[in-house]
Amino acid sequence: MSSAKKRLLLYGANGYTGRLVLGAALDRGLSVTIAGRRREEIEPLAGERGVPFEVFALDEAPRRLADRFSPFGAVLLAAGPFSRTSAPVLAACLKARVPYLDITGEIGVFEAVFARHSDAVKAGVVLLPGVGFDVVPSDCLAAALALALPGAVRLQLAFRGFGVSAGTARTMLEGLPKGGVARVAGKLVSVPVGWKARTIPFPDRPRYATTIPWGDLSTAYRSTGIPNIETYMAMAPSHVSALRWARSLLPMAGFGPFQALLSAWVKKGIAGPTAEERASERSLLWGRVEDGEGRAVEGTVESLEGYTLTAETSVLAAERVLRGTVRAGAWTPSRAFGSRFIEEVRDTKLTVPSRAEGGPPARKAVARKE
């Protein structure tokens, strides 16, 4: 591979998360070119960090976009909402035969990327969506739990929320009108917002949580084959009640003028966690698998704050892709790197018992074959 082909193109480096990813990449010695559509933001950042830059929008002709990507060893997309940005970058990467990575958490984007698996294999290209907090720690936890209880038919995953950036907030607002989602009998089905609620035994203490449409409803199904999946976020009971009360009003959030108003408010009012807040915060996740014979296994992940974690895991994933150690196809993080991949991140602990609770003794876990 030429030196140029070992270089990572980071698109969206000027965003809140993109800047963190760039910092982590440079700290690990990666060769990076940054890109985005606003010269007034990209060029000063490139000068500050001493990296090459390119300025272009993602609405260029597919061939032109592919030509821009072809000199690079991989493209890491950090600009959202990914429901708008992923498709053109994915198509151009396939055309240019360049690996594609992103930090999405959007179910629809995951589904669209996984639908291109055969195209990726044919083109000899790696597709790796969700290499950040969405969904590396939860995907690794799900895969480890599935290995501990082969034959599991139900999976529950939960995480404790934390401060969000403007980009994350815009993505969340865009998804409000769509309501809730769950995986039932192998299918993605619509459910009411705040569909289920329960107390979750997080690593620090029990917390109330409610179902949300998290990316693992797509990824964990492909990582584990478990047909029934629910994803939860810790939330105060009063907030869950408010969500349920507002169910009938949520479709209004899809109207263009209302979205524009909310987006403007987000841009002005949300800056993302400070460096001090990121340093003091921790990501806490919990998961549980059950089989049809009364056996269950629970596990947890404790790691860095979510945005810091995204920077670390996305760079670790990009390094491996640039080295050529991932075979062609569309993969979840655990399918590409193994269920213990999250443990490569500093200050991280993945805890999954080796035996199930209740029912007969659990069968010995065996690696799931591709």
N, C-alpha and C positions, 0 to 999 in steps of 0.2 A: 504494500500500500504506500502511495506517495505521501510526502509530508502534508500536502494539502488535504488529502483524503483522511488524515488523522484529526482534522480540525472539526470542532463542533460549531454548528450555527445555532445560536440561541435567539429565537424570535420572541420579542416582547420583553427584552432585557430591561427596558425602562420602567416596567411596572413594579409594583411593590414586591411581588414574589420573584419576578425576573431579576431584580437587583440582588436579592439574596442568593439566587441560584448562581449568578455570575460570580459573586464573591466566593462561594463554595468551590466553584470550578477553578478559579484562579488559585485559591488556597491549595488545591490538589494538583496544580501544575498542568491543567488541561489547556490546550490551545483552543481559543474561543474567538469567534467572530460574532458580534452582536448585530441585531437587526430589529427594525420596527418601522412604523409608517410616519413617525414624527421626527424629522431631522432636528428640530429644536430641542428634543430630549435625547435622541440617540447619539448625536455627535458630541455634545459635552460629556456624556457618560463614557463614551469611547476614549476621549482625551484624558478624562480623570483616571480611568483604569488601564490605559495604555494598550487597548485592543483595537483591531480593525473593526470597521462597521459598514453596514449597508442600509440604505433607506428604500423601502418599497412597501406597497400595500398588498394585501392578499387577494384583491379582486383583479389582478393581472390575468392575462390569458394563461391557461394551464401550461402551454409549452414554454412561455416566458418564465413562469414560476419554476418549472422544472429545471430550466437552464440556470436559474439562480442557485438552486439547491445542489446541482450535480457536482460542483467542486468539493463538497463537504463529505465528511465521514458519517455524519448523522445530523438530523435536525431535531432540536428540542423546542417544542411549542409551549410558551409560557404566557401567551396572550389570549384572553377570553373575552366574552363568553365563548366557550369551545363549540357550542352549538352553531356558531357562525364561522369560527376560524379553523376548525379542525378539517372540514371536508376539502377545502382547496389545498391545504398543506398536505393532507394525506394523498390526494390524487397526484399532486406534483411529485411527492416522494416516490410513489409507485412508478411514475413515468420516468423519473430520473434514476431509479434503482438505488435510492438513498434511504437508510433507516429512519423511521419516524418514532419520536417519543413525545408525550405530552404530560401535563399535570392535571388533567381533567378529573372531575368527580361526577360528571353528568352521565346518567344512565343511557340516554339516547346516543351520546357520542361513543361510549363503550360498545354499544350494540352495532353501530355503524362501522367501527374499526374492526371488530371481530368478524363481521360479515365479509371482510376483504381478506380473510385468512388464505384461501386458495389462491387469490391473486398475488398475495405476498410471497407465498411459497414459489409460485411460478416465476415471479420476478426476482427471487432470491433476496427479498427485503425483510427486515425485522420491523414489526409494528408493535410498539409498547405503550399503550395508553395508561394513564394513571400511575406515574412513577413518583408521585408525591405523597402527602398525607392521605390524599385520595389516590390510591387505596392501599399503599404498600403495607402499613402495619396491620390493618384489618384483614387484608388478603393473606398475609403470612399467618396470622392467627387462625383464620378459617381453615387454611390448608393444614396447619399443625393439628388442629382439632379433628379434622377429617381423618388424618393418619392415625390418631389415637383411638378413633372409633369407626373402623370401616363399616360401611352399611348404614351410616347415619342418614336419617330422612328429614331431619329438621335442624336448622341453624339459626341462631339468634346472635346478632352482633350489636354492640353498643359502644359509643364513645362519649366522652365529656367534651362539651363545646368550649370554645375559647374565642378571643377577639378576632374579628375578621377584617380583611382589607376591603377597599372599595370594589375591586374586581370580584372578589368572592361574594360580596353583598349584591352586586348587580346580577350575578348568576343566580343567586338564591331568589331574588325578586322576579327574575324572568321565569323561574320554575313554579312560582306560587299558583298561577291559574291552573296548572296541571294536576294539582292535588297530590294525594299519596300514591305509593306503589308498593307492592309486595310480590314475592315470588311464591306462587302456589301451584303445586303439582307440575313444576318445571316451567310454568308460564308466568310472564310478567302481567300482573292484573292491577287495575285501578282500585284504590281503596280510599276512604275518606281521610282528610287531614286529621292527624291525631287519632288514627284508627285504633291503636292499642296503646296502653300505658302500663308500666310496671316499675317496681323498685329493682334496680340493678346493683349487684355487689361489686362495685368498682374497687380497684386496688387500695384506694385510700379510705373509702367509706361508702355505704349504700346511698344511692341517689335515684330520685324519681326520673323516669325517662319515657319518651313517647316515640312511636314509629315515625320515621322520615324516609323520603326516597333517596337513599344513599347509593353510591356507585357499586357497592358490593352486591346489590341485587343482580347486577350483570356479571361482575368479575368472580365473585365467590361461587356462583353456579358453575362457571367454567373451570374454576380451580378445584372444586370438590365434587361436582355432580350431584350435590344435595338438592332435592327438588323443592323444598319449602324453606324460604329464607325471609327473615324479618330484620330490619336494621333500625336501631334506636339512637336517639340523642338525649343526653341528660337535660332536663328542663323542669323548672319549678312547676308544681301542680297548678298554680294560678295561671301560668303561661299556657299550659296544656288546655285548661278550661277556656281561655281566651281564644286559642286556635280553633277549638271545636265550635265555639260560639260564632266565629267569623267564617265558618265553612261556606255559607251561602253567599258571602260577599267576595270570596276570593276570585271567582271568574272575572270580576271587574278589573282585577290587577292586570289582566291581559290586554286591556284596551291601550292603543298606542299613546294617546295623550297622558294617561295615567302612568304608563311605564316611563315615558320621557320625564315626567315630573319626579318620579321616584329616583330615576337615574341621576338627575341633576342634584337632588338632595343627597344621594349617596356620595357623589363626587365631591361635594362641598363639606359634608359632615363626617366622613369616615376615612381615616388615614391608615388604619391598621395598627397592630400592637407596636409599642416602642421597643427598642433594643433591650431595655431593662425588663420590660414585661415578658419578652420572649425568653430572656435568660432565666427568669424566675418561674415561668410556667412549665407544666408537664402535660404530655399527652397520655391519657388513661383510656384503655380499651378493655372490653370484656366480651367473651364469647361463650356460647354453649351449643353443643350438638347432642342430639338424642336419636336413638334408633327405635325400631318398632317393638323392642323386647324389654323396655324399661331401663335401658342403660343410658347414661349421660356422662359427658365430660365437659368441664368448664375450664377456661383459661383466661389469661390477661396479658396485656402488653403495657409496659411503662416506658416512655421514651421522651425525647425532646419536644418542646412546644411545636405545634403543627407547622408553622411556616419555616422554622429552622429545620425541622425534620424533612420538609419537602425539598429544601435546598440540598440537604445531605443525600437523601435517597435518589433524587433525580440525577445528581452528579455521579453517584456510584453506578447507577444503571447506565448512564451514558458512557462511562469508562469501559464497562464490560462490552457494550455494543461496539464501541470504537475498536476494541481489541479483537472483535470478530468471534467472541465466545458464545454468542446466542444464535441459534439456527433460525432460518427464515420462517416467517409465519407471524400471526397475530397472537400475542401472549399476554397473560396476566403476570404481575410481578413474581408470584410464587411459582408459576409454571416456567418462567424464564430462568429464575435464580434459585428456587428452592424455598421451602417454608421458613427457613432460618435466616433468610436474607436480611430481615429487619435487624438481626443481632449484629450486623456489621456496623451499625450506627452506634456511635459512642453513647454511653449512659443509657443503654436500652436493655430491658429485661423482658423476655418472652417466657411465660410460665404456662405449661400445659402438662397435666398429670399423664403418666403413661398408662393408667388403668381407669376404666369407667366406673361410675358410681351406680349402684342398683342393678338388679337383674343378674344374669350370669356373668362370669368374668369376660372382659372384652377380648376379642381376638387380637393377636399380635398385629401391629400396624405394618403395612407393606407399602412401599413406594408406588404411587399411582403412575402407571405407564402412559406414555404419550400415544 
